[in-house]
């Protein structure tokens, strides 16, 4: 099956990393500013222009390498009936069986009274404590529903979609 929010890697499904567009935009901005400083330094024979230009170009290369190293950290393993979160190095950080699943939770985030996005969380029971993990930041109701539906489908519990929307906007 083709999923919008998950990638199949062998026997497990990894949550796709999101938000790369903004990082690519910053890389482009830093590269353009660096090239601008270099060009102005060459034209005016200013050493500061060379230094700033090389600094911005180095920063854009660093940011680009950071984008390429982004790895998924949330995995669903349907064959083993478990959800695994991993560190960036690949080591397992948390591991929960599907039986410990509690519910999903969505939080609307507002900036100056304008809805700017929704965060989707998943909750598990960790020896009497609720442990939450963020599944993603989405901007449309359809994406929220799709993410929860895909996660439930991979976990095999289509009937347990307990979603509790909560607003982070302060009430007056």
Buried (B, 14 or more C-beta within 10 A) or exposed (E): EEBEBBEEEEEBBBBBBEEEEEBEEBBEEBBEBBBBBBEBBEEEEEEEBBEBBBBBBEBBBEBBEEBEEEEBBBBBBBEEEBBBBBEEEEEEEBBBEBEBBBBBBBBBBEEEEEEEBBBBBBBBBEEEEEBBBEBBBBEEEEBBBBBBBBBBBBBEEEEEEEEEEEEEEEEE
